[in-house]
């Protein structure tokens, strides 16, 4: 698992699953943390994130995931 990118509300991560050194699945996920009904700002629940991982430019995989999510909304 590795952090791909984050914004004020979400962390996007990639998980790779391997078997015998071959990648058999790749998952890109979007996660946040709720406190009650409120979505906490990312740096409030992971305050040291910028010190752990440099925030890169937004990768195309995250942009594509955001576009897909937007398209799936009713």
Secondary structure, DSSP 8 states (H G I E B T S, - for coil): -EEEEE-SS-EEEEEEEEETTEEEEEEEEEE--EETTEE--HHHHSTTHHHHS---S--HHHHHHHHHHHHH--
